[in-house]
Amino acid sequence: MKRIGAITIGQAPRTDILTDIAPILGNDVEFIQVGALDHLSLEDVQALRPNGNGNTLVSRMRDGTAVTLQEQKIFPLIQQCIDELEQQGVLAILLMCTGEFPNIFTSCVPLIYPSKIICKIVSALHNVKSLGVITPDADQISDIVKKWEKVVPEVVPVLWNPYLEDFSSGAVKQLKNSHVDLVVMDCFGYSKIMRDFVAQSIGKPIVLSRTISARLLLEII
């Protein structure tokens, strides 16, 4: 059986993510999850919160508690996860986060960055002039706009924290009123059920980060 590694920036296992990607990976793949915060308590995580000097990321603890992290503070923890997974003989590693991580990690196997995947997919689509981007936290909006302005002419950021609410009528209303051509759910916390809710509400194509990343992962192992 082929082994695939996956890293959540919160705590593993992310059973919510596995629900959507297990059908894609099939029965011939062993999916091994580790988390950057696995060995930390909620109190420990307070030291990793954003201080205004770095990129903001959102994830959750094992019990479902939502946490906000500063990207730069968890780099060493992510590298530890990579090393742990390689010791277990994985063929590739998926970062279960759409943050724009720099190329600073060391890995002997393919390391998949979902943010790069979704950006390349959108750039390959013809005639997307206005892009709706759903993101969990208000502190991420500035980074989200900078990220996607490199890809499309107009970016419409919309807030919806998937760890606090399963559905957001406010988000879909804003997207519908903005008449966007395409929507990207720019966080690994958004599920296929959430994606279907948005698609049915606004009638536009939706890019869901977790399922697209899983399909690419399956192609390279």
TAUR-V541980 format. One record per pair of residues at least 6 apart in sequence whose C-alpha atoms are under 8 Angstrom apart, sorted by the first residue. I is the first residue (numbers start at 1). J is the second residue. If there is no record, write none. Layout:
<<I	J> <I	J>>
This chain:
<<1	28> <1	29> <1	30> <2	28> <2	29> <2	30> <2	90> <2	91> <2	221> <3	29> <3	30> <3	31> <3	32> <3	89> <3	90> <3	91> <3	92> <4	29> <4	30> <4	31> <4	32> <4	90> <4	91> <4	92> <4	93> <4	94> <5	31> <5	32> <5	33> <5	34> <5	85> <5	90> <5	91> <5	92> <5	93> <5	94> <6	31> <6	32> <6	33> <6	34> <6	93> <6	94> <6	95> <6	96> <7	33> <7	34> <7	35> <7	36> <7	78> <7	81> <7	82> <7	93> <7	94> <7	95> <7	96> <8	14> <8	33> <8	34> <8	35> <8	36> <8	59> <8	95> <8	96> <8	97> <9	35> <9	36> <9	37> <9	59> <9	74> <9	78> <9	96> <9	97> <10	35> <10	36> <10	37> <10	38> <10	59> <10	60> <10	61> <10	62> <10	67> <11	34> <11	35> <11	36> <11	37> <11	38> <11	60> <11	61> <11	62> <12	33> <12	34> <12	35> <12	38> <12	61> <12	62> <13	33> <13	34> <13	35> <13	62> <14	33> <14	62> <16	191> <17	188> <17	189> <17	191> <17	210> <20	191> <20	192> <20	210> <20	211> <21	210> <21	211> <21	214> <24	211> <24	214> <24	215> <24	218> <25	214> <25	215> <25	218> <32	85> <34	81> <34	85> <35	78> <35	81> <36	74> <36	77> <36	78> <36	80> <36	81> <37	45> <37	61> <37	77> <42	61> <45	67> <45	69> <48	69> <48	70> <48	73> <48	74> <49	68> <49	69> <49	70> <50	56> <50	68> <50	69> <50	70> <51	70> <54	70> <54	71> <54	72> <55	70> <55	71> <55	72> <55	140> <55	143> <56	68> <56	69> <56	70> <56	71> <56	139> <56	140> <57	68> <57	69> <57	70> <57	71> <57	99> <57	140> <58	66> <58	67> <58	68> <58	69> <58	136> <58	137> <59	66> <59	67> <59	68> <59	69> <59	163> <59	189> <60	66> <60	67> <60	163> <61	67> <64	163> <65	163> <66	163> <66	164> <71	99> <71	101> <79	105> <79	106> <82	93> <82	106> <82	107> <83	107> <85	93> <86	107> <86	108> <86	109> <90	109> <91	109> <91	110> <91	221> <92	109> <92	110> <92	111> <92	112> <92	217> <92	221> <93	109> <93	110> <93	111> <93	112> <94	111> <94	112> <94	113> <94	114> <94	213> <94	217> <95	111> <95	112> <95	113> <95	114> <96	114> <96	188> <96	210> <97	113> <97	114> <97	115> <97	187> <97	188> <98	113> <98	114> <98	115> <98	186> <98	187> <98	188> <98	209> <99	115> <99	187> <100	115> <100	116> <101	113> <112	213> <112	217> <114	209> <114	210> <114	213> <115	186> <115	209> <117	213> <118	184> <118	207> <118	209> <118	212> <119	148> <119	151> <122	128> <122	151> <123	151> <123	152> <128	152> <128	181> <128	182> <129	152> <129	153> <129	154> <129	180> <129	181> <130	152> <130	153> <130	154> <130	155> <130	156> <130	179> <130	180> <130	181> <130	182> <131	152> <131	154> <131	155> <131	156> <131	180> <131	181> <131	182> <131	183> <131	184> <132	155> <132	156> <132	157> <132	158> <132	175> <132	180> <132	181> <132	182> <132	183> <132	184> <133	144> <133	155> <133	156> <133	157> <133	158> <133	183> <133	184> <133	185> <133	186> <134	157> <134	158> <134	159> <134	160> <134	171> <134	183> <134	184> <134	185> <134	186> <134	187> <135	141> <135	144> <135	157> <135	158> <135	159> <135	160> <135	161> <135	185> <135	186> <135	187> <136	159> <136	160> <136	161> <136	162> <136	187> <137	159> <137	160> <137	161> <138	159> <141	157> <144	157> <145	155> <145	156> <145	157> <148	155> <149	155> <156	175> <156	178> <156	180> <158	171> <158	174> <158	175> <159	171> <160	168> <160	171> <162	189> <162	190> <163	189> <166	194> <167	194> <167	197> <172	198> <172	201> <172	202> <175	202> <176	201> <176	202> <180	204> <181	204> <181	205> <182	204> <182	205> <182	206> <182	207> <183	204> <183	205> <183	206> <183	207> <184	206> <184	207> <184	208> <184	209> <185	195> <185	206> <185	207> <185	208> <185	209> <186	208> <186	209> <187	209> <188	209> <188	210> <190	208> <190	209> <190	210> <191	208> <191	210> <192	208> <192	211> <195	206> <195	208> <198	206> <199	205> <199	206>>
